[in-house]
Structure formats: structure tokens, C-alpha cells
Amino acid sequence: MLKQQETICTIIAADLKAAEFGIGVTSSALSVGKNVPFTGAHSGAVAVQGYSSPFFGIAGMKFLREQVSAQEVIDRLLSGDPLKAHRQIIVIDVTGKTAVHSGGELGAFAGFRQGDAYAVAGCGLSGEDVISTCAKAFEDASGDLAGRLLAALVAAEKKNTGTAFESAAVRVSKDASYPYVDIRVDKHAEPVKELARLFDIWRKKGAGV
């Protein structure tokens, strides 16, 4: 579980033409790639942070596979949740629509931005400029979804001047029941830079198997 004082920035997005749904995330907490990003082929993606819960991610993906809208997924997840003021939830559904919940008791800076088939959210960051920089980098990037998510994380890591990030992950689902991209880094001084290095190796080896 990620605690409130920890720093995290997440971007969730879809490339509807390529039928890809993905998440890029970087955090000061360990195992962010296991706990926060959940994606599924032909369904969407969900990320839960602040007080994260893999169970929320699993439940959110179940709703998305049932073709529930992004906002309805959040409404269902937060129904009766005693910790909703301490959570951020970011969802993108099969149509590319996004919804974000950002609780009022996340501490430090917390905020989000939504764009065309993407959303950025973070908490514990040094300021809103981390989120806006992350969003702009994604919009300006070219290429496939995974590469654009990585470009957004690189920009966020450079812009954040608060608590240092120590872990990062990119996860993208396409056609199969397992992720097309699932690359993670933990306990690293420059986790996004290291993630980019591993991603480059993955590409050169033919995008894995």
C-alpha cells in the first residue's frame, strides 16, 4: 500500500486506432509497477494511488471488461469506501473517455489533468507544473503508446523537485490477455532513466515474446 506522504505521478492513456491501453507511473514507493497500474485488452485501464489497493485495480478492471464507463467505475469503487478522501483513482474506458477522483486529504500537492484519451494525476509532488509538464510531453510525443507514456514520465521526473522517485513502470495491453508491455524498475536513483534504458533493450529485441 502506498502511503500518503509518498510521491507519485501517473499517466493513463489509450491509442484507440492501435487498440492499446496503457499506464506510465513513477513513485517514491517500492513495487509501484505491481500495486498501481492495471490494464486490459479491449477494455481500458485503471490506476489507484495515494492509499493504493491492488484489489481496487482488480475490481476496476472487472467493471471495465463489462463495458462500464470510466466515471461509473470510480463511483462503484468509492461506494462505501472509508478511505476515499485519501485516494486518487484514474480510469480510461474502452471508448477512450477518462475519469479521475482526487481525494481531499492526500497531503502535499495533489492534482490532475485530463486530455484527449489520456489523464495525468499525482500526489506528494513539488507542484502542479509536474502534472502539466507530464501532460504536455505526452501530447508532444510521437510514436506508439508505450513510447509516449515513457516520454511523459521522463518529463515528470525532470520537473519534480520534491521527494525523489525510486520506482517506475510502463504497462500496455493490446490484443492478448497478458500485457504487451510490462517493464518495471525499483529502488533506483533515476528510475525513469533506467526504465527508458530497459525499454530500448526491449524494443531492440523485437518487443519481447
C-alpha positions as semicolon CSV with decimal commas, in nm:
position;residue;x (nm);y (nm);z (nm)
1;M;0,000;0,000;0,000
2;L;0,131;0,344;-0,091
3;K;0,119;0,591;0,196
4;Q;0,002;0,949;0,172
5;Q;0,343;1,110;0,215
6;E;0,489;0,925;-0,081
7;T;0,530;1,091;-0,417
8;I;0,367;0,955;-0,732
9;C;0,286;1,069;-1,085
10;T;0,075;0,857;-1,318
11;I;-0,040;0,894;-1,677
12;I;-0,313;0,672;-1,818
13;A;-0,394;0,671;-2,189
14;A;-0,535;0,493;-2,492
15;D;-0,441;0,467;-2,857
16;L;-0,778;0,370;-2,997
17;K;-0,652;0,314;-3,353
18;A;-0,395;0,063;-3,226
19;A;-0,640;-0,074;-2,966
20;E;-0,386;-0,013;-2,688
21;F;-0,448;0,091;-2,329
22;G;-0,157;0,185;-2,107
23;I;-0,022;0,339;-1,789
24;G;0,309;0,503;-1,703
25;V;0,386;0,562;-1,336
26;T;0,678;0,675;-1,121
27;S;0,684;0,687;-0,743
28;S;0,896;0,712;-0,431
29;A;0,743;0,381;-0,316
30;L;0,868;0,034;-0,397
31;S;0,675;-0,205;-0,623
32;V;0,470;0,066;-0,790
33;G;0,453;-0,147;-1,104
34;K;0,281;-0,423;-0,908
35;N;0,045;-0,212;-0,700
36;V;-0,080;0,074;-0,917
37;P;-0,120;0,008;-1,294
38;F;-0,387;-0,228;-1,425
39;T;-0,465;-0,261;-1,796
40;G;-0,665;-0,496;-2,014
41;A;-0,706;-0,571;-2,382
42;H;-1,023;-0,426;-2,540
43;S;-1,137;-0,286;-2,204
44;G;-0,930;0,003;-2,061
45;A;-0,706;0,079;-1,768
46;V;-0,724;0,185;-1,403
47;A;-0,472;0,316;-1,152
48;V;-0,530;0,363;-0,779
49;Q;-0,281;0,565;-0,574
50;G;-0,246;0,772;-0,259
51;Y;-0,372;0,485;-0,048
52;S;-0,343;0,233;-0,326
53;S;-0,504;-0,109;-0,335
54;P;-0,443;-0,384;-0,592
55;F;-0,790;-0,510;-0,504
56;F;-0,934;-0,182;-0,637
57;G;-0,735;-0,231;-0,956
58;I;-0,865;-0,586;-0,998
59;A;-1,223;-0,476;-0,931
60;G;-1,189;-0,177;-1,163
61;M;-1,073;-0,397;-1,449
62;K;-1,367;-0,632;-1,392
63;F;-1,604;-0,338;-1,435
64;L;-1,421;-0,219;-1,747
65;R;-1,447;-0,564;-1,905
66;E;-1,822;-0,532;-1,851
67;Q;-1,807;-0,210;-2,061
68;V;-1,884;0,014;-1,763
69;S;-1,797;0,381;-1,822
70;A;-1,490;0,536;-1,661
71;Q;-1,693;0,752;-1,423
72;E;-1,917;0,463;-1,324
73;V;-1,609;0,254;-1,243
74;I;-1,494;0,522;-0,999
75;D;-1,840;0,556;-0,848
76;R;-1,857;0,182;-0,787
77;L;-1,507;0,162;-0,640
78;L;-1,569;0,450;-0,400
79;S;-1,912;0,336;-0,287
80;G;-1,880;0,287;0,088
81;D;-1,501;0,334;0,080
82;P;-1,387;0,486;0,414
83;L;-1,054;0,594;0,261
84;K;-1,185;0,772;-0,049
85;A;-1,057;1,109;0,074
86;H;-0,707;0,958;0,073
87;R;-0,719;0,802;-0,274
88;Q;-0,660;0,905;-0,632
89;I;-0,826;0,688;-0,895
90;I;-0,765;0,733;-1,267
91;V;-0,968;0,536;-1,523
92;I;-0,989;0,519;-1,900
93;D;-1,262;0,311;-2,059
94;V;-1,290;0,128;-2,390
95;T;-1,413;0,444;-2,566
96;G;-1,112;0,649;-2,452
97;K;-1,310;0,855;-2,201
98;T;-1,133;0,929;-1,872
99;A;-1,246;0,998;-1,517
100;V;-1,043;1,099;-1,212
101;H;-1,111;1,105;-0,840
102;S;-0,864;1,303;-0,630
103;G;-0,943;1,291;-0,259
104;G;-0,927;1,598;-0,040
105;E;-0,687;1,456;0,218
106;L;-0,394;1,343;0,006
107;G;-0,146;1,586;0,164
108;A;0,123;1,797;-0,009
109;F;0,037;1,881;-0,371
110;A;-0,223;1,663;-0,538
111;G;-0,395;1,726;-0,868
112;F;-0,480;1,601;-1,214
113;R;-0,530;1,698;-1,577
114;Q;-0,742;1,533;-1,845
115;G;-0,686;1,546;-2,220
116;D;-0,785;1,364;-2,535
117;A;-0,785;0,993;-2,440
118;Y;-0,545;1,047;-2,151
119;A;-0,526;1,175;-1,793
120;V;-0,241;1,260;-1,557
121;A;-0,270;1,255;-1,179
122;G;-0,027;1,277;-0,892
123;C;0,015;1,348;-0,524
124;G;0,306;1,442;-0,299
125;L;0,457;1,627;-0,595
126;S;0,653;1,952;-0,584
127;G;0,377;2,133;-0,772
128;E;0,116;2,142;-1,047
129;D;0,389;2,202;-1,302
130;V;0,492;1,836;-1,275
131;I;0,149;1,730;-1,396
132;S;0,124;1,992;-1,671
133;T;0,476;1,909;-1,794
134;C;0,394;1,538;-1,798
135;A;0,075;1,605;-1,996
136;K;0,247;1,832;-2,249
137;A;0,527;1,582;-2,306
138;F;0,271;1,313;-2,381
139;E;0,083;1,538;-2,622
140;D;0,403;1,641;-2,800
141;A;0,549;1,290;-2,827
142;S;0,514;1,079;-3,140
143;G;0,526;0,706;-3,196
144;D;0,346;0,426;-3,020
145;L;0,163;0,450;-2,689
146;A;0,438;0,295;-2,475
147;G;0,697;0,538;-2,609
148;R;0,470;0,836;-2,548
149;L;0,399;0,723;-2,191
150;L;0,771;0,691;-2,129
151;A;0,835;1,041;-2,270
152;A;0,577;1,177;-2,027
153;L;0,745;1,006;-1,732
154;V;1,086;1,138;-1,835
155;A;0,947;1,492;-1,830
156;A;0,779;1,440;-1,493
157;E;1,098;1,304;-1,336
158;K;1,298;1,604;-1,457
159;K;1,039;1,855;-1,335
160;N;0,972;1,718;-0,987
161;T;1,193;1,886;-0,727
162;G;1,039;1,730;-0,416
163;T;1,076;1,378;-0,282
164;A;1,276;1,175;-0,531
165;F;1,117;0,898;-0,734
166;E;1,262;0,550;-0,674
167;S;1,045;0,323;-0,888
168;A;0,877;0,339;-1,228
169;A;0,677;0,123;-1,466
170;V;0,515;0,119;-1,809
171;R;0,236;-0,126;-1,879
172;V;0,040;-0,152;-2,204
173;S;-0,226;-0,404;-2,306
174;K;-0,311;-0,474;-2,668
175;D;-0,464;-0,796;-2,803
176;A;-0,367;-1,068;-2,557
177;S;-0,486;-1,150;-2,207
178;Y;-0,136;-1,064;-2,080
179;P;0,032;-0,719;-2,117
180;Y;0,206;-0,628;-2,441
181;V;0,450;-0,412;-2,240
182;D;0,524;-0,463;-1,869
183;I;0,860;-0,312;-1,768
184;R;0,941;-0,213;-1,409
185;V;1,223;-0,055;-1,210
186;D;1,257;-0,049;-0,830
187;K;1,495;0,122;-0,587
188;H;1,689;0,326;-0,839
189;A;1,828;0,681;-0,814
190;E;1,688;0,760;-1,161
191;P;1,411;0,506;-1,213
192;V;1,261;0,659;-1,527
193;K;1,601;0,690;-1,692
194;E;1,664;0,324;-1,613
195;L;1,315;0,234;-1,738
196;A;1,397;0,407;-2,068
197;R;1,718;0,204;-2,097
198;L;1,533;-0,123;-2,042
199;F;1,259;-0,018;-2,281
200;D;1,519;0,046;-2,551
201;I;1,661;-0,305;-2,498
202;W;1,309;-0,449;-2,517
203;R;1,249;-0,273;-2,848
204;K;1,578;-0,386;-2,999
205;K;1,499;-0,747;-2,909
206;G;1,177;-0,731;-3,104
207;A;0,939;-0,625;-2,827
208;G;0,982;-0,942;-2,627
209;V;0,766;-1,250;-2,660
